[in-house]
Amino acid sequence: MKLIETAKFKKLRKKIKSAHEKEVLKEAIIKIMEDPEAGKLLKGEFRDLRSFRYTVKGQSRRHIYKIEKDTLVLFSFGPREGIYK
């Protein structure tokens, strides 16, 4: 499966300072690649996207992505507040 990061995703990924958080994000991406339909389908204007939940140091995070044929497009990640902007 091919992996594509949007500009927003790259910007957020580069801001991560904690090695633990980077590792957890990597594990979440691997889980999504193994089972692309693991995330919940979103509704409304985001109906083409999926949300995969994971936890970093007890804090709930979401990973927003889209499946296009054999490609996984990574849009955003982080806490629920403001992630859909």
Secondary structure, DSSP 4 states (H G I P E B T S, - for coil): -EEEE-HHHHHHHHH---HHHHHHHHHHHHHHHH-TT-SEEP-GGGTT-EEEEEEETTEEEEEEEEEETTEEEEEEEE-STTTT-
